[in-house]
Amino acid sequence: MAKPRHEYIYGTNPCFEVIRSGRRSIKQAYLNQATTNNPRLKKLAGFLKRRAIPIQRVDKYRLFQLSKSKEHQGAVIKASPYPYVRFDALLESKRLLLLDNVEDPHNVGAILRSAEIFGFHSVLLPIKGVPEVYPSVVKVSAGASEHLPIAKECSANTYVRKAKARGYKVIALDEKGDLDINTLKNEPMDNMLLVIGGEDKSVGQFILNSADYVAYIAQRGKVNSLNASVAAGIAMFVLGK
């Protein structure tokens, strides 16, 4: 099935960041005609005008039609698809982040937002088992996805094999890991690949067997495990120091 030639990004922050990053071509912007005095939308309108992007004022039903979401916040832009990069281009990065079996688009977006903040700026998505960078993912990431080079061209296992061949230390996050992730923050590593698993299916067994470290996050509560995006944020905060 052929991929669409454009998609509709929605939400004020995602619209700002898609335009600011300059990585996509923008065909058209749609703003809510009933909220012309909204400060954020006024700022976005000025931003669009300065970049000569055409603006169409529409009602909220049209915005919902385009975005397929009630979370559009009065702003939708028609843009080219997400510009993935080649995996080989990311193998110069000191920190790589791999999502394995993270099936929930909300978790993917939240993880990308944390990755941009904590310095894991090169992200690997497997060709199966993890969503594309859909507009819903961009929305949850608050547009952080637009500032990250992201590859989606291999299986998770292939990413790990190739990274290890290039000298990366692989850290898999798993609640049944054999060492506390805090013990790794001062471990000397020139290059690291952090692997985050999903909530229903965690990091795959091949990667757990191949990893240099299988780490857990110490917990003091009664709930069995952390949400995948929360766990990822904690791990990136610890290892990003």
N, C-alpha and C positions, 0 to 999 in steps of 0.2 A: 504493500500500500504506500503510495507516494505521500511524502510529508507535505503539510500545508505550506504555502509560500509566505504566509504571514500569520500572526496571532494577535490577540487583543490583551494587552497588559492593563491591569486595573489597579486602582488605589493610588493615592497621591504620592506617597513615598516611592513606590515602584516606578511610577511614571517619571518622577524627577530623576531617579538613578539610571533608568534606561537611557534617558536623554543625556544626562551628565557623562555617562561612561563613553558614549560615542561609538559603541560597538555594534549597534544595530541601525538600520535605516528606518526612519519614522515616516509613515505615509500620511497619517491623519490623526488629529486629536479630537476627542468628543468630551465636552464638559457639560455639566448639568445646567440647563438654562434657568432653573429656579433658585440657584444659589450663587449668583454673580457677586454677592458681597462677602462670601466666605473668604477669610484671609488666606488660607492655604490654596484655594482654587484661584484666587486673584494672583497670588505669587506664581502659581503654575502657568496661568494664562500669559503673564508677562514673560516667563521663561520660554514658553513656546513661541511667542511673537518675536523675541530676539533671535531665535533660531529659524525663523521663517517657516515654521511648521503650521500648516493650515488647521484652524480650529472650527469645529461645528458645534453649535449649541443645540442640545437635544434634551428630551425629557428623561426621567429616571427609568421608564420602561425600556426605552431604546438602549440605555446604558446596561440594563440587565440583559437585554437581548444579546448585546455584543459580548459582555463579559461572562455570561452564564452564572453570575454571582450577585448577591445582594451587598457584597463587601466592596463595591466599586468606589465608594466615597466621592462619587460625583465626577470621576475622571477615568477615561479609558483612552489608550492610544493603540493605533494599528501599527505594528512593527514587524520587521523581519524576524524569523525564528532565532532561537538562542544560538549564539556563535560558539560552538564547542571548539576546543583546540586539540592538537595531536598529543598523545601521551608522551611521545619522545621529547616534545618541547618542554615538558614539565620535569624531566629527569635531571635538570640542573637545580631544582628547588631543594632547599635543605629540609623542608617539611612537606610531606605529602599526606593527604587525608583520603582514605578509601572507605566508602560506605558499602557494606555487604549485607544484603537481605533487609535493607531498610525500605519497607514497602509503602509506608504512609507518607504521602506528599507533604503533610504538615510537619512531620519530623524532619524530612529532607530540607525544607525551607528553614526551619529553626536551626538545624545544624549548620547550614550555609551561613546564616547570620552570625553564629558564634565563630565559625571559621574565619570570617573576614575580620572580626574583632580581635581574635587571639593569635592571629598570624599564621594560620594554616591556609595559605592563600592558593594552594594548588590542590585541586580536588579531583578524585577519580570516581566515576560512577560506572558500575558494570553494565554491560549491554542488556542483561536480564536481571530481574529481581529488584530493581530500584527505578523509581519514576524518572522520566525526562525532567528537564527544567521547564515545566509547564508554567503558564501564568499564575496558577494557584501557588506553585512553589515560590515564584518570584514575589508574590504578595506576602507570604509568610516570612520570607527572608528580608522583608522591608527594602527590597532592591539590592541587597548585598550580593546576590548572585551575579549582578551585572559588573561587579568589580573583581570577580574571581575567574581565573582561567580554569575551566572544567573540561575534562576529557571523558568521553563515553564511547569506547571503542573495543574494549577487551572484557573477558570474564574477570571476576575478582581474583581468581587463582592466577591468571596470566599476569595481571598487574603485579602481584606479589612476587612471582618468579622473576619477572624482568627487573623489578626494583632491587631484589636481593642480589641479582647478578651485577647490578651497578653499585653495590656496596651499602645499600640502605639497611638499617636496623628496623625490623618489623615489630611493632607493638600492637598486639591484639587486646582489645578491651572485652573482658568476659567476667561475669559475676562469679564463675568458678575458677578464676585465675589463681596462680600460685604466688603472686606477690602484690603488695599494695602499690598502687600507681605512684604514691608519694615518694617511694624509694627510688623512682626513676628520674626525678627532677634534676638530680645532680650527676646522673650517669653520663659520661662523655659519649656523645654521638654526633658525628659530623652530619649525617643524614638520617632522618627517621621517616618511617611510614606508619601512621596510626590507622588502625582498622576498627571501625565501629559497626556493630551488628544491630539487627532489628530486634523488636520486642517479641514477635512470634517466632522468628527464626534468628538465632544469634549468628555470630561469626562462624563460617563454615569450618568443618573439621580439617580440611587440607591446610587452611591458613593457620588454625590453632597449632597444628603439628609443625608448620614451617616457621612460625613466629620465633623471634629471638626472646621475646618476653610476652607472657600472657598475664595481664594485670587486672586487678579488680579495684573497685572503689569501696573503701570501708564504709559500712553503714551501721547506724545505731538504732534505727527504728524497727518497727514490726512488719512493715510492708516488704514484700519479697525482693522487689527490684526497682531501679530508677527508670523513668521514662528515657527512651533512647536519646532524645535530643538534650535532655538535662545531663545525662551521663557523658555525652560527647562534649558538652560545654565544660564540664568539670575536668575531663581528661585534657582538653586543649588548654585550659587555663593552667593546669599543673605543668604540663610538658612545654608550654610556650614560654615559661619564665627563663 
